[in-house]
Amino acid sequence: MAKAETISADGSWKVVVEAWSTSVLFFYSAVGVTTSVYVRGTQSWWDKLWGISPGWNAASADFVSAAGSMATSQFPGASAPLPGSPNNRRNDSQADCRAWALGGSVKGKFDSTGIELTGGSAGIDSIVDQVVGGVGSARRNNETLGAGPVGWP
C-alpha cells in the first residue's frame, strides 16, 4: 500500500490518500484508491504525563473525493480510470474507487494417486494489478486539503 497525507495548517485535521491492491488466492482481486479524513485526537492526562502524542480519529468532512487509474504490468503505459473515479462524497469520512474481479476456475487432475491442482484463473479482469495517479481531497470547515499522487505497487 502506498500512502500520501496532508495535514492542515493548524494541525487539527488531515487527509490521507492510499493506493492499494489485494487478492485472495485466485477467487478475488481488487485495486483501488481510498481517501480518508482524520481529526487530531485528544490527549488523556496519562498521555501528557508520558509525553505520548495524540493519535488521529476518523471524522466526517463536508466533501471527500478519491480518483485514480488502473493499470497492468503486462502492458506498461496503458491505463484506464478506476470504476467510480472520481468518487465524490458529501458529509462522509471516506471515499474510494476500485476495480475488482470475483470468481475463477481451478485446473487440476484427479487420478488414483489423488488430486493435483495445476493452476487457476480469476478471468480477464485479474490482469489489472496496479494503481497509478491516485489522488484525493477533502473540505472541512471551509478549508480544502489534497494529497497524492500515489501509485501501487
C-alpha positions in Angstrom: 0.0 0.0 0.0 1.3 3.5 -0.9 0.1 6.5 1.1 0.3 10.3 0.9 -1.1 12.7 3.5 -1.5 16.4 4.1 -2.1 18.0 7.5 -4.0 21.3 7.9 -2.1 24.4 8.7 -3.3 24.4 12.3 -2.6 20.6 12.7 -6.2 19.8 13.7 -7.1 17.5 10.7 -5.6 15.7 7.8 -6.4 13.9 4.6 -4.8 10.6 3.7 -4.8 9.0 0.2 -4.0 5.3 -0.2 -3.4 3.3 -3.3 -3.8 -0.4 -2.6 -4.3 -3.9 -4.1 -5.4 -7.2 -2.6 -6.1 -10.7 -3.7 -7.5 -13.9 -2.1 -6.0 -16.9 -3.9 -7.5 -16.7 -7.4 -11.1 -16.1 -6.4 -10.9 -12.3 -5.7 -8.6 -9.5 -6.7 -9.0 -5.7 -6.4 -7.1 -2.5 -6.8 -8.2 1.0 -5.7 -7.7 4.4 -4.2 -9.2 5.5 -0.8 -9.3 9.0 0.7 -9.8 9.2 4.4 -10.3 12.2 6.8 -9.0 12.3 10.3 -9.0 14.8 13.2 -6.4 15.1 15.9 -7.3 13.0 18.9 -7.3 14.3 22.5 -4.6 13.5 25.0 -5.5 12.0 28.3 -3.6 13.1 31.4 -1.7 9.8 31.2 -0.6 10.6 27.6 0.5 14.0 28.7 2.4 12.6 31.6 4.4 10.2 29.5 4.7 12.5 26.5 2.6 10.4 24.2 1.4 12.4 21.3 -2.4 12.3 20.4 -3.5 10.0 17.7 -5.9 10.6 14.8 -9.6 9.7 14.7 -11.8 9.3 11.6 -14.0 12.3 11.1 -16.5 13.4 8.5 -15.8 16.2 6.1 -18.2 18.4 4.0 -16.7 16.9 0.8 -14.4 13.9 0.2 -13.1 12.8 -3.2 -11.0 9.9 -4.5 -9.7 9.3 -8.0 -7.2 7.2 -9.8 -6.4 4.9 -12.7 -5.9 1.1 -13.0 -3.1 -0.3 -15.0 -1.3 -3.6 -15.7 2.3 -4.6 -15.5 1.7 -6.7 -18.6 1.1 -3.6 -20.8 3.3 -0.8 -19.5 2.0 2.7 -20.2 -1.7 1.6 -20.6 -4.2 2.8 -18.1 -7.9 3.5 -17.6 -9.9 5.3 -14.9 -10.9 3.2 -12.0 -14.6 2.4 -11.9 -16.4 5.2 -10.0 -13.4 7.5 -10.4 -13.7 10.2 -9.3 -15.9 9.3 -6.3 -17.3 12.4 -4.6 -19.0 12.1 -1.3 -20.6 14.6 1.0 -20.7 14.5 4.8 -18.6 11.4 4.9 -15.2 10.4 6.3 -14.1 8.3 3.3 -14.4 7.9 -0.5 -13.0 5.2 -2.6 -12.9 3.9 -6.2 -11.9 0.3 -7.1 -11.8 -2.3 -9.8 -12.3 -5.9 -8.8 -12.7 -9.4 -10.2 -14.7 -12.2 -8.5 -14.9 -15.8 -9.3 -12.5 -18.1 -11.1 -11.6 -21.6 -12.1 -9.4 -24.3 -10.8 -7.4 -26.5 -13.1 -6.3 -29.9 -11.8 -6.1 -33.6 -12.4 -7.5 -36.4 -10.5 -6.3 -40.0 -10.6 -5.7 -42.9 -8.3 -2.9 -41.1 -6.6 -5.1 -38.2 -5.5 -5.9 -34.7 -6.6 -3.2 -32.4 -8.0 -4.0 -28.7 -8.6 -2.2 -27.4 -11.6 -3.4 -23.7 -11.8 -6.2 -21.2 -11.5 -7.6 -18.1 -13.0 -9.8 -15.2 -12.0 -10.7 -14.2 -15.5 -9.5 -11.3 -17.7 -10.1 -8.7 -15.0 -7.3 -10.1 -13.0 -4.9 -8.6 -15.5 -5.3 -5.3 -13.6 -2.6 -5.2 -10.9 -1.5 -1.6 -10.5 -2.9 1.8 -9.4 -1.5 5.0 -11.0 -2.2 8.6 -10.3 -4.2 8.1 -7.1 -5.3 11.5 -5.7 -7.8 12.7 -3.1 -9.1 15.8 -1.4 -11.4 16.8 1.4 -13.1 20.1 2.5 -13.8 20.7 6.2 -14.7 24.0 7.8 -14.0 25.9 4.6 -10.5 24.5 4.2 -9.6 22.1 1.4 -6.7 19.7 1.6 -5.4 17.4 -1.2 -2.9 14.6 -1.3 -1.3 12.4 -3.9 -0.5 11.3 -6.5 0.2 7.8 -5.2 0.6 4.5 -7.1 0.7 0.8 -6.1 2.8 -1.2 -6.5 
